[in-house]
Amino acid sequence: MTAAPGKRALAKDNTRRRLRRAAMGLFLERGFDAVTTVEIAEAAEVSAATLFNYYATKEDLFFGQVEELEHALVEVVRACPPNESILRALQKHVLFELTAGRDRTDPASVAPFHRQVMLSPRLQAREHEIYDRRELVLADAITQAQHLEPGTLRPRVAARLYVAAEKLIADELRRQLTEVDTATALRDARRFIDDVFAILISGLGHLPAAAPPT
């Protein structure tokens, strides 16, 4: 007898979680670059072929559900009520993402996660690819939300600035995590996010050059 669709989906979700849990345990214990996909599959008690059915690369295992996070970003824009600030909604979203607000995220894993990114050029390269993709999907979502023509410049600029803000906030959080405990770093990140979005929302103006100091 074939399993019901709901049971199949649940089984797949459980396998996906088991794979990522096994992978992150090994990554945080030994370092991302030192762990192989074969070892991850063995730890999760599945075949290597099964692993690649769920995650195309080892980097995707580290970062998790990239497409789901893209969809969440798009939904933030789509769910924004008429005449409400899309940027404010995105501010709440980036706070949720970068300060361990997501479901199944252990705050104690925040510092080790970011430390692995700082130590691995492969993870840094993949993170840049993820940011580039987020910019594209966000620009498209804003364009649709504002009923503009595809390729309109303003949503592209907004998406580029938002992703730049995400990068800046992540970099600052990582710097803080090397200097203070996780709770303090996360608390300071909240203030930093507020400051970044205050500038983003108010605009930079003309950035007038200052007179030479006397």
C-alpha positions as CSV (number, residue, x, y, z in Angstrom):
1,M,0.0,0.0,0.0
2,T,1.3,3.4,-0.9
3,A,1.7,6.0,1.9
4,A,-0.9,8.8,1.9
5,P,0.4,12.1,0.6
6,G,0.4,13.7,4.0
7,K,2.5,10.8,5.4
8,R,4.9,11.0,2.5
9,A,5.4,14.7,3.0
10,L,5.9,14.2,6.8
11,A,8.5,11.4,6.1
12,K,10.4,13.7,3.7
13,D,10.4,16.5,6.2
14,N,11.7,14.2,8.9
15,T,14.5,13.0,6.6
16,R,15.4,16.5,5.6
17,R,15.6,17.5,9.3
18,R,17.6,14.4,10.2
19,L,20.1,15.1,7.4
20,R,20.6,18.8,8.4
21,R,20.8,17.9,12.1
22,A,23.5,15.3,11.4
23,A,25.3,17.7,9.1
24,M,25.4,20.6,11.5
25,G,26.5,18.4,14.4
26,L,29.5,17.3,12.3
27,F,30.2,20.8,10.9
28,L,30.2,22.4,14.3
29,E,32.3,19.6,15.8
30,R,35.0,19.3,13.1
31,G,34.6,22.3,10.8
32,F,32.7,22.5,7.5
33,D,35.6,21.7,5.2
34,A,36.7,18.6,7.1
35,V,33.3,16.8,6.8
36,T,32.3,14.8,3.8
37,T,28.8,14.2,2.4
38,V,29.4,10.4,2.9
39,E,30.0,11.0,6.6
40,I,26.8,13.1,6.8
41,A,24.7,10.4,5.1
42,E,26.1,7.7,7.4
43,A,25.4,9.9,10.5
44,A,21.8,10.4,9.3
45,E,21.5,6.7,8.5
46,V,20.6,7.3,4.8
47,S,22.4,6.7,1.5
48,A,24.5,9.3,-0.2
49,A,22.0,9.2,-3.1
50,T,19.2,10.1,-0.6
51,L,21.2,13.0,0.8
52,F,21.6,14.5,-2.7
53,N,17.8,14.1,-3.3
54,Y,17.3,16.6,-0.5
55,Y,20.4,18.8,-0.8
56,A,22.3,19.5,-4.0
57,T,25.5,20.5,-2.2
58,K,27.2,20.4,1.2
59,E,26.9,24.1,1.3
60,D,23.1,23.8,1.0
61,L,23.2,21.4,4.0
62,F,24.9,24.1,6.0
63,F,22.6,27.0,5.1
64,G,19.4,25.0,5.2
65,Q,16.3,25.7,3.2
66,V,17.5,28.5,0.9
67,E,14.4,28.4,-1.3
68,E,12.1,28.4,1.7
69,L,13.9,31.5,3.1
70,E,13.5,33.2,-0.3
71,H,9.8,32.4,-0.2
72,A,9.5,33.8,3.3
73,L,11.1,37.0,2.1
74,V,8.7,37.3,-0.8
75,E,5.7,36.6,1.6
76,V,6.8,39.4,3.8
77,V,6.3,41.8,0.9
78,R,3.1,40.2,-0.3
79,A,1.6,40.2,3.1
80,C,2.3,43.9,3.7
81,P,-1.0,45.7,4.0
82,P,-1.8,48.5,1.5
83,N,0.0,51.8,2.4
84,E,2.1,50.1,5.0
85,S,5.9,50.3,4.8
86,I,7.5,47.4,3.0
87,L,10.8,48.4,4.5
88,R,9.5,48.2,8.0
89,A,8.1,44.8,7.3
90,L,11.5,43.7,6.0
91,Q,13.2,45.2,9.1
92,K,11.1,42.9,11.3
93,H,12.0,40.0,9.0
94,V,15.8,40.6,9.1
95,L,15.6,40.8,12.9
96,F,13.8,37.5,12.9
97,E,16.3,35.9,10.6
98,L,19.6,37.1,12.0
99,T,18.9,36.9,15.7
100,A,17.9,33.2,16.0
101,G,14.1,33.8,15.7
102,R,13.4,31.1,13.2
103,D,11.7,27.8,14.3
104,R,14.1,25.1,15.3
105,T,17.0,27.5,15.7
106,D,18.9,27.1,19.0
107,P,20.4,30.5,20.1
108,A,23.4,28.6,21.4
109,S,24.2,27.6,17.8
110,V,24.4,31.1,16.5
111,A,28.0,31.8,17.3
112,P,29.3,28.5,16.1
113,F,27.3,28.9,12.9
114,H,28.7,32.3,12.1
115,R,32.2,31.1,13.1
116,Q,32.1,28.4,10.4
117,V,31.2,30.9,7.8
118,M,34.1,33.1,8.8
119,L,36.5,30.1,8.5
120,S,35.3,28.7,5.2
121,P,35.9,30.4,1.8
122,R,33.4,27.9,0.3
123,L,30.7,29.0,2.7
124,Q,31.4,32.6,2.1
125,A,31.2,32.1,-1.7
126,R,27.9,30.3,-1.3
127,E,26.6,33.0,1.0
128,H,27.3,35.6,-1.7
129,E,25.3,33.5,-4.2
130,I,22.4,33.3,-1.8
131,Y,22.5,37.1,-1.3
132,D,22.5,37.7,-5.1
133,R,19.5,35.4,-5.5
134,R,17.6,37.1,-2.6
135,E,18.1,40.4,-4.3
136,L,16.5,39.2,-7.5
137,V,13.5,37.6,-5.9
138,L,13.0,40.6,-3.6
139,A,13.1,43.1,-6.5
140,D,10.5,41.1,-8.3
141,A,8.3,40.9,-5.2
142,I,8.5,44.6,-4.6
143,T,7.7,45.3,-8.3
144,Q,4.6,43.1,-8.1
145,A,3.5,44.6,-4.8
146,Q,3.7,48.1,-6.2
147,H,2.1,47.1,-9.5
148,L,5.0,48.4,-11.5
149,E,6.4,47.3,-14.8
150,P,9.1,44.6,-14.7
151,G,12.6,46.1,-14.6
152,T,11.4,49.3,-12.9
153,L,14.5,50.9,-11.2
154,R,13.1,51.7,-7.8
155,P,12.4,48.1,-6.7
156,R,15.8,47.1,-7.9
157,V,17.5,49.8,-5.9
158,A,15.4,48.9,-2.8
159,A,16.3,45.3,-3.1
160,R,20.0,46.0,-3.5
161,L,20.0,48.3,-0.5
162,Y,18.0,45.7,1.6
163,V,20.5,43.0,0.8
164,A,23.4,45.3,1.5
165,A,21.8,46.0,4.9
166,E,21.5,42.2,5.5
167,K,25.2,41.8,4.7
168,L,26.2,44.7,6.9
169,I,24.1,43.4,9.8
170,A,25.5,39.9,9.5
171,D,29.0,41.2,9.4
172,E,28.4,43.3,12.5
173,L,26.9,40.4,14.3
174,R,29.8,38.2,13.5
175,R,32.2,40.8,14.7
176,Q,30.3,41.1,18.0
177,L,30.3,37.3,18.4
178,T,34.1,37.3,18.4
179,E,34.1,39.9,21.3
180,V,31.1,39.3,23.6
181,D,28.8,36.5,24.6
182,T,25.9,35.4,22.3
183,A,23.2,37.1,24.4
184,T,25.0,40.4,24.3
185,A,25.7,40.1,20.6
186,L,22.1,39.4,19.8
187,R,20.9,42.3,22.0
188,D,23.3,44.7,20.3
189,A,22.3,43.3,16.9
190,R,18.7,44.5,17.5
191,R,19.9,48.0,18.1
192,F,22.2,47.9,15.1
193,I,19.3,46.7,12.9
194,D,17.2,49.6,14.1
195,D,20.0,52.1,13.3
196,V,20.7,50.6,9.8
197,F,17.0,50.7,8.8
198,A,16.6,54.2,10.2
199,I,19.2,55.3,7.6
200,L,17.7,53.0,4.9
201,I,14.2,54.4,5.4
202,S,15.1,58.1,5.8
203,G,17.5,58.0,2.9
204,L,21.1,59.2,2.7
205,G,20.3,62.6,1.1
206,H,23.2,64.1,-0.9
207,L,25.9,63.1,1.6
208,P,27.5,66.6,1.5
209,A,31.3,66.6,2.0
210,A,32.5,68.2,5.2
211,A,34.8,71.1,5.3
212,P,38.4,70.2,6.1
213,P,39.0,70.3,9.9
214,T,40.6,73.5,11.1
